[in-house]
Amino acid sequence: MPPELLLISILRALVEVAGFTLLGQGLLAVLAGQRRQDNLFYRILQTITRPVIRAVRFITPRVIIDAHIPMLAFFLLFWLWIALAIAKRYVCTLHGLAC
């Protein structure tokens, strides 16, 4: 297995974990409502997604309000996941592998 394929696979797995964690946090926020900050599982998911949220807040202009950052982070992770899938396909084709 080429090292770039391993790197792409690891990055793609990390993006998947972050995306599913954001999705779970959003669903739990809808279910828990106003008391979501008191929910232990919501706070655990919030801790896991904090680096992604901070990174997206850093790269976005201040015009975008903080309430929209998690949704934007999810969509950016989705498109990054698609880009990594295309990169994986390219590397597999380049090395003649059936991935």
ABEGO torsion letter per residue (X at the ends): XBAAAAAAAAAAAAAAAAAAAAAAAAAAAAAAEAAAAABAAAAAAAAAAAAAAAAAAAABBAABBAAAAAAAAAAAAAAAAAAAAAAAAAAAAAAGBBX
